[in-house]
Amino acid sequence: MSHELIAILMFSTMMLMLFTGQRVFGAIGFVGVVAALLLWGDGGSTIGFSAAMKLMKWYPLLTLPMFIFMGYVLSESKIADDLYKMFHVWMGPLRGGLAVGTILLMVLISAMNGLSVAGMAIGATIALPELLKRGYDKRMVTGVIQAGSSLGILVPPSVVLVLYAMIARQPVGQLWLAGVFPGLMMAAMFIVYILVRSWINPALAPALPPDERNMPRAEKLRLLTAGLLPIGIFAVMMVPFVNGWTSLVESSAIGAIAAFLAAVLKGRMTKQVFENTVRNTLGISAMFMWIILAALGFGAVFDGLGAVKAIENLFTDQLGLNPWMILILMQLSFIVMGTFLDDTAMLVIVAPLYVPLVSALGFDLIWYGVLYTITTQIAYMTPPFGYNLFLMRAMAPPEITLRDIYASILPFVLVMIAALAIVMVFPQIALWLPETIYAK
């Protein structure tokens, strides 16, 4: 049996296991281990051990539990709620102001947690009821929350980019910095769309009535101070790192400690909050480590088979495609896979194939990490089976139907496709910041 046929068999077996509902790390790891044993006998058993040692020695992985802990502290202690109250008062007089405030809330939540699920949960439980109660169109608000929550996997500290860094062997810090401007650009494009749509049709997103927004200036300033606390935590964490005073791991520890102390000082670090935070942090961190371990083993078998070189020859020599056509096809495949897989599964399935191919085609792997992440965001919200669509349906009230959710997201998907095209045409949007910071 040829190596190409073995690679196809491995890939198809893994996809079949995923379709039958097996856990991602279980399907990937099982196929990798069995293939290694069948190909190389007892020698194949060392692949899993080598992957485990590589994982344990990867020092930047320590950032993963730190940032997850920080995000859950801010979420479980309700410090993130203060952000929305601040935006509610300060952005309310503007048509579409609460929707704009929700996008800004999602950006800040993303900068605390790095997971889109956290932004979705906070948006659906805090922002959605308030927006509906104040006469906002239900399709408008569900689209805003889904689009805003997707920023969690692009704006640093993105957990997905940590996983990409491990598989692509790229610096996490550079990837995070590369996601800053594309993430802020996409948030700004969402805000412009909301404001223009609200200006054309004010009934979709009315301004707050005067009786709700009129309050003493002292109260407004108090809300502003409370809402700025999470921003201060993020600044305390990132400023030393950007200036080169601390390493990435040290900055993540500073962020976790700052969030914990803020919750303690505000009297919100109860026993229940602490237990929930630690339990969720351990659960998610362990899940990601198992997935990374399985992906490293699977990728090692693929490297040994020479599958990446075979695919490169298929695209470039046999089909005669130029590098940009191949890159676009890869992005389209992510969108298709995103209709039934989450971002982590997509990455660990195709990264062993795509990352070496992207490098061989002459593209920058830091830039490609941003492209992958934006494409994943699009896939998350693409009907019929986008991951975020069903999360939204699970959290939304009964009056918001699945049809509403599908219709709500289409304008935002178009905005994200435009953002993806802009970053592809102008790579320096992603690369300027990491090149500048790391050149110091």
C-alpha positions in Angstrom: 0.0 0.0 0.0 1.4 3.4 -1.0 2.1 6.1 1.6 -0.5 8.4 0.0 -3.2 5.7 0.3 -2.3 5.2 4.0 -2.6 8.9 4.6 -6.0 9.0 3.0 -7.1 6.0 5.0 -5.9 7.6 8.2 -7.8 10.8 7.5 -11.0 9.1 6.4 -11.0 6.8 9.5 -10.5 9.8 11.8 -13.4 11.7 10.1 -15.7 8.6 10.4 -14.9 8.4 14.1 -15.7 12.1 14.6 -19.0 11.8 12.7 -20.0 8.9 15.0 -19.6 11.2 18.0 -16.2 10.2 19.4 -14.3 12.7 21.4 -11.8 14.8 19.3 -8.7 13.8 21.1 -9.8 10.1 21.2 -10.4 9.9 17.5 -7.2 11.7 16.5 -5.0 9.9 19.0 -6.4 6.5 18.3 -5.8 6.7 14.6 -2.3 8.1 15.1 -1.2 5.4 17.5 -2.8 2.5 15.6 -1.2 3.7 12.3 2.2 4.1 14.0 2.1 0.6 15.4 1.0 -1.0 12.1 3.6 0.9 10.1 6.6 0.6 12.4 5.8 -2.1 14.9 7.2 -1.6 18.4 9.1 1.5 17.3 5.8 3.3 16.6 5.0 3.2 20.3 7.6 5.9 21.0 5.6 8.4 19.0 3.1 9.0 21.7 5.8 9.2 24.4 7.8 11.7 22.3 4.6 13.8 21.8 4.0 13.8 25.6 7.5 14.9 26.4 7.4 17.6 23.8 4.1 18.8 25.3 5.5 18.8 28.9 8.6 20.8 27.8 6.6 23.5 26.0 7.0 26.3 28.5 4.5 28.8 26.8 1.8 26.3 27.4 1.7 27.5 31.0 -0.1 30.6 29.7 -3.2 28.5 28.9 -4.5 27.7 32.4 -3.5 31.2 33.6 -5.6 33.0 31.0 -8.5 30.6 31.4 -8.4 31.2 35.2 -8.4 35.0 34.7 -11.4 34.8 32.4 -13.4 32.7 34.7 -12.6 34.8 37.7 -13.9 37.9 36.0 -17.0 36.0 34.7 -17.9 34.1 37.8 -17.4 37.0 40.1 -19.7 39.2 37.9 -16.9 41.8 37.4 -17.7 41.5 33.7 -21.3 42.6 34.4 -20.0 46.0 35.4 -18.7 46.5 31.9 -22.1 46.2 30.4 -23.7 48.6 32.9 -21.0 51.1 31.9 -21.7 50.7 28.2 -25.5 50.8 28.9 -25.3 54.2 30.4 -22.6 55.8 28.3 -23.7 54.5 24.9 -27.5 54.5 25.5 -28.2 57.9 24.0 -26.9 56.8 20.5 -29.1 54.9 18.1 -27.8 51.4 18.2 -25.7 52.4 21.1 -26.5 49.4 23.3 -25.6 47.1 20.3 -22.3 49.0 19.9 -21.7 48.7 23.6 -22.3 45.0 23.3 -19.6 44.7 20.6 -17.2 46.6 22.8 -18.1 44.4 25.8 -17.3 41.3 23.7 -13.9 42.7 22.7 -13.0 43.2 26.3 -14.4 39.8 27.3 -12.2 38.3 24.6 -9.2 40.2 26.0 -9.9 38.5 29.3 -10.8 35.0 28.4 -9.7 34.0 24.9 -12.7 31.7 24.4 -15.7 32.5 22.2 -18.0 30.4 24.4 -17.4 32.8 27.4 -18.4 35.9 25.3 -21.5 34.1 24.0 -22.5 33.1 27.5 -22.1 36.6 28.9 -23.7 38.3 25.9 -26.7 35.9 26.0 -27.3 36.2 29.7 -26.5 39.9 30.3 -26.9 41.8 27.0 -29.6 39.9 25.2 -32.5 40.4 27.7 -31.6 44.1 28.1 -31.6 44.7 24.3 -34.9 42.9 23.8 -36.5 44.7 26.7 -35.6 48.1 25.1 -37.1 47.4 21.7 -34.1 46.2 19.8 -34.9 44.0 16.8 -34.4 40.3 17.8 -32.6 39.5 14.6 -30.3 42.4 15.0 -29.3 41.6 18.6 -28.8 37.8 18.1 -26.5 38.7 15.2 -24.6 41.2 17.3 -24.0 38.7 20.1 -22.9 35.9 17.9 -20.5 38.1 15.8 -19.1 39.8 18.9 -18.5 36.5 20.7 -16.5 35.2 17.8 -13.8 37.8 18.5 -12.8 35.6 21.5 -10.6 33.4 19.3 -8.8 36.3 17.5 -8.2 39.0 20.1 -5.4 38.1 22.5 -5.1 36.1 24.7 -6.7 33.7 22.2 -6.6 30.1 23.4 -7.0 28.9 19.8 -3.9 30.7 18.7 -2.0 29.0 21.6 -3.1 25.7 20.1 -2.1 26.8 16.6 1.3 28.0 17.9 2.0 24.6 19.4 1.1 22.7 16.2 2.8 25.2 13.8 5.8 25.7 16.1 5.4 29.5 16.1 5.8 32.0 19.0 2.6 32.5 20.9 3.4 36.1 21.6 3.8 37.0 17.9 0.5 35.3 17.1 -1.3 37.2 19.8 0.1 40.5 18.6 -0.8 39.6 15.0 -4.4 39.2 16.1 -4.7 42.6 17.7 -5.3 44.9 14.7 -7.4 42.4 12.6 -9.6 41.8 15.7 -10.0 45.5 16.4 -10.6 46.1 12.7 -13.3 43.5 12.6 -15.0 44.9 15.7 -14.9 48.4 14.1 -16.5 47.0 10.9 -19.3 45.5 13.1 -19.8 48.8 14.8 -20.0 50.7 11.5 -22.5 48.2 10.2 -24.7 48.6 13.3 -24.6 52.4 13.2 -25.4 52.6 9.5 -28.2 50.0 9.8 -29.6 51.9 12.8 -29.4 55.2 10.9 -31.3 53.8 7.9 -33.9 52.0 10.1 -34.1 53.6 13.6 -36.8 51.1 14.7 -34.2 48.3 14.7 -32.1 49.8 17.5 -33.7 52.8 19.2 -31.8 55.1 21.6 -32.5 54.8 25.3 -35.4 57.1 26.5 -34.3 60.1 28.5 -35.7 58.8 31.8 -33.3 55.8 31.7 -30.2 57.7 30.8 -30.6 60.7 33.0 -28.7 60.1 36.2 -26.4 62.1 38.4 -22.9 62.6 36.9 -21.4 61.1 40.1 -23.3 57.9 39.4 -22.1 57.8 35.8 -18.5 58.3 36.9 -18.9 55.5 39.5 -20.1 53.1 36.7 -17.3 54.2 34.5 -14.8 53.4 37.3 -16.3 50.0 37.9 -16.4 49.2 34.2 -12.8 50.2 33.7 -11.5 47.7 36.3 -11.3 44.8 33.8 -9.5 47.1 31.3 -7.0 48.0 34.0 -6.4 44.3 34.7 -5.7 43.7 31.0 -3.3 46.7 30.9 -1.4 45.5 34.0 -0.9 42.2 32.3 -0.1 43.3 28.7 2.0 46.5 29.2 4.9 44.8 30.8 4.9 42.1 28.1 4.7 44.5 25.2 7.6 46.6 26.7 9.7 43.5 27.2 9.8 43.7 31.0 8.2 40.2 31.4 7.9 37.0 29.5 4.5 35.8 28.2 4.2 33.3 31.0 5.0 35.9 33.6 2.4 38.3 32.1 -0.2 35.6 32.2 0.5 34.9 35.9 0.2 38.7 36.6 -3.2 38.8 34.8 -4.5 35.8 36.8 -3.3 37.3 40.2 -4.6 40.7 39.3 -8.1 39.3 38.5 -8.1 37.2 41.7 -7.1 40.2 43.8 -9.8 42.4 42.2 -12.5 39.9 42.9 -11.2 39.6 46.6 -11.1 43.4 47.1 -14.6 43.8 45.7 -15.9 41.1 48.0 -17.0 38.7 45.2 -14.5 35.9 45.6 -16.8 33.5 47.5 -16.1 29.9 48.0 -18.6 28.9 45.3 -17.0 31.3 42.8 -13.5 30.0 43.6 -14.6 26.3 43.2 -16.4 27.0 39.9 -13.4 28.9 38.6 -10.9 26.2 39.5 -13.0 23.4 38.2 -13.7 25.1 34.9 -10.0 26.0 34.5 -8.8 22.5 35.1 -11.4 21.0 32.9 -10.7 23.2 29.9 -6.9 23.1 30.3 -6.9 19.3 30.5 -9.1 19.1 27.4 -6.8 21.3 25.4 -3.7 19.4 26.5 -5.2 16.0 25.5 -6.1 17.5 22.1 -2.6 18.9 21.6 -1.0 15.6 22.6 -3.2 13.7 20.1 -2.5 16.2 17.3 1.3 16.0 17.9 1.2 12.2 17.6 -1.0 12.2 14.5 1.2 14.9 12.9 4.3 12.9 13.5 2.9 9.9 11.6 1.9 12.2 8.7 5.4 13.6 8.6 6.8 10.2 8.5 4.6 9.2 5.6 5.5 12.2 3.6 1.8 13.0 3.1 2.4 16.8 3.1 4.9 16.5 0.2 2.4 14.4 -1.7 -0.4 16.9 -1.3 2.0 19.8 -2.3 2.9 17.9 -5.5 -0.8 17.2 -6.2 -1.8 20.9 -6.0 1.3 22.4 -7.7 2.5 19.8 -10.2 -0.5 17.8 -11.2 -3.3 20.4 -10.9 -1.1 23.3 -11.7 -2.6 25.7 -9.1 -0.7 28.8 -8.0 0.0 29.4 -4.3 -2.9 31.9 -3.9 -5.5 29.5 -5.4 -4.3 26.8 -3.0 -4.5 29.1 -0.1 -8.1 30.1 -1.0 -9.1 26.4 -1.4 -7.7 25.7 2.1 -9.8 28.6 3.6 -12.9 27.3 1.8 -12.3 23.8 3.3 -12.2 25.3 6.8 -15.6 27.0 6.2 -17.0 23.6 5.0 -15.6 21.7 8.0 -16.8 24.5 10.3 -20.4 23.5 9.6 -20.0 20.4 11.7 -16.7 20.7 13.7 -15.5 23.2 16.2 -12.3 25.3 15.8 -10.1 23.0 17.8 -11.1 19.9 15.9 -10.6 21.6 12.6 -7.1 22.8 13.6 -5.8 19.5 14.8 -7.3 17.6 11.9 -5.8 19.7 9.1 -2.9 21.5 10.6 -0.5 18.6 10.1 -1.3 18.9 6.4 -1.9 22.7 5.9 0.8 24.3 8.0 3.8 22.6 6.3 2.1 23.2 2.9 1.6 26.9 3.7 5.3 27.2 4.6 6.4 25.4 1.5 4.3 27.8 -0.6 6.2 30.7 0.8 3.6 32.3 3.1 4.2 33.6 6.6 2.9 31.2 9.2 2.1 34.0 11.7 -0.1 35.7 9.1 -1.7 32.4 8.1 -2.6 31.8 11.8 -4.6 35.0 11.7 -6.3 33.9 8.4 -7.1 30.5 9.9 -8.7 32.1 12.9 -10.8 34.6 10.9 -12.0 31.7 8.6 -12.8 29.7 11.7 -14.9 32.6 13.0 -16.8 32.6 9.7 -17.3 28.9 9.8 -18.6 29.1 13.4 -21.6 31.2 12.1 -22.2 29.7 8.7 -25.6 27.9 8.3 -26.7 25.2 8.4 -24.6 23.7 11.2 -22.3 26.6 12.5 -21.2 25.9 16.1 -22.2 29.4 17.3 -25.7 29.1 15.8 -26.7 26.2 18.1 -25.0 27.8 21.1 -27.1 30.9 20.5 -30.3 28.8 20.1 -29.6 27.0 23.4 -29.2 30.3 25.3 -31.8 32.5 23.5 -35.4 32.9 24.8 -38.2 30.9 23.1 -39.3 33.8 20.9 -36.0 33.7 19.0 -36.3 30.8 16.6 -33.6 29.1 14.7 -34.8 30.8 11.5 -34.2 34.2 13.3 -30.7 33.1 14.3 -29.9 32.0 10.7 -31.2 35.3 9.2 -29.5 37.4 11.9 -25.9 36.3 11.1 -25.8 36.7 7.4 -24.8 40.4 7.3 -22.1 39.8 9.9 -20.7 36.9 7.9 -20.4 39.2 4.9 -18.6 41.7 7.1 -16.2 39.0 8.3 -15.5 37.8 4.7 -14.6 41.4 3.8 -12.3 41.5 6.8 -10.6 38.2 5.7 -10.1 39.6 2.2 -8.6 42.8 3.6 -6.1 40.9 5.8 -5.2 38.6 2.9 -4.5 41.5 0.5 -2.7 43.6 3.2 -0.7 41.1 5.4 1.0 44.0 7.3 -2.3 44.6 9.1 -1.5 41.4 11.0 2.3 41.4 10.8 3.2 45.0 11.6 2.7 44.9 15.4 4.6 41.6 16.1 7.4 42.7 13.8 7.7 46.1 15.5 7.5 44.7 19.1 9.9 41.8 18.6 12.4 44.0 16.7 13.0 46.0 19.9 
